[in-house]
């Protein structure tokens, strides 16, 4: 097989054939074994995300790619195997994905121009950020070309031992703490970005977890998340691994939790609460982050993050739903002219690389409104505003449940604001040119089996 046609063959083998099998099946989970002692289910999904992004002249001006409109496609397939044997669970999820299109071509052009110059890798990472979840074991493989990247690997692989007193999880699993919807300060491991469209599956982390029940209303969650060193030495990175705890208690109708620990390269302590008030659901989360592990004078200043939101489902026609959220980001800047300096700070970049950062402002407001004009159709309007520079990120989504297991989503992500502004755009100091943030239009197909 020639190198030219190899990626085409991989894409067909990994995605087209499984998709045909799924569509010809009854689109329901396959039960291999079912009984009181042992049960074994096979399920998964096939997703295809096609987008058109209208960029500014940045990529053309720097000769990365001679066009402003980018067409891209991402295809994902996930296979879940879940075995339950009394008080023992064994879960494994395999996922394969292929990304193809103009964004990959632009990145290839940028690599050729930037990597030979000093500081080029840092510029490349800012133009084409790719978050990587810190893990202990390398269970993923990839193949890249000028306009594609194919990834496949194991995203869940864990054994869970359950008892009345505690649950013990060993292996790669997902972990979610905290009540936030857009921003979630107390979700320390692999949190979602506030602009993430698909929040169905969090990346798995390699961990040892003990969830201990203390009475009927109190629990203690202990997590150790070791990671592999990245300096070429094949060993556990003790200094940058994760170690955290969360104590939760239910008081009347409110869930309260205190948490904290060593989260990779920083220390975090937090508190969150969730409960109903007057028919609405309110949530609060706050954290303090510090860097005592870094010696002075290089040590960054501590900062506080606060999230507060309220949501309500109205008992009216079309079932309108409203969510309002406020976010305070103590690491952010109040002056848009300081965003560039913030982006260069090592503590900001390290969080960005693992998908736990990105916002540059200090104060944010978010709004989510959804209606269901038809039992099979949901229309959602969301926006996030940087209250300091008044820039806006707006998302409009229409989801259509074509079949019980098939959904098609149409959407647009629109950015509005002045330059400089987080969602508006920025001024390139090298060329003294203003560049607007891009707008993206997409279709998203999801088929479950």
Secondary structure, 3 states (H helix, E strand, C coil): CCHHHHHHHHHHHHHHHHHHHHHHCCCCCEEEECCCCCEEEEEEEEEEEEEEEECCCHHHHCCCCCCCEEEEEEEEEEEEEEEEECCEEEEEEEEEEEEEEHHHHHHHHHHHHHCCCCCHHHHHHHHCCCCCCCCCCCCEEEEECCCEEEEEEEEEEEEEEECCCEEEEEEEECCCCCCCCCCCCCCCCCCCCCCCCCCCCCCCEEEEEEEEEECCCEEEEEEEECCECCCCCCCECHHHCEEEEEEEEEECCEEEEEEEEEECCEEEEEEEEEEEECCEEEEEEEEEEECCCCCCCCCCCCEEEEEEEEEEECCCCCCCEEEEEEEEECCCCCCHHHHHHHHHCHHHHHHHHCCCCCCCCCEEEEEEEEEEEECCEEEEEEEEEECCCCEEEEEEEEEEEEECCEEEEEEEEEEECCCCECCCEEEECCCCEEEECCEEEEEEEEEEC
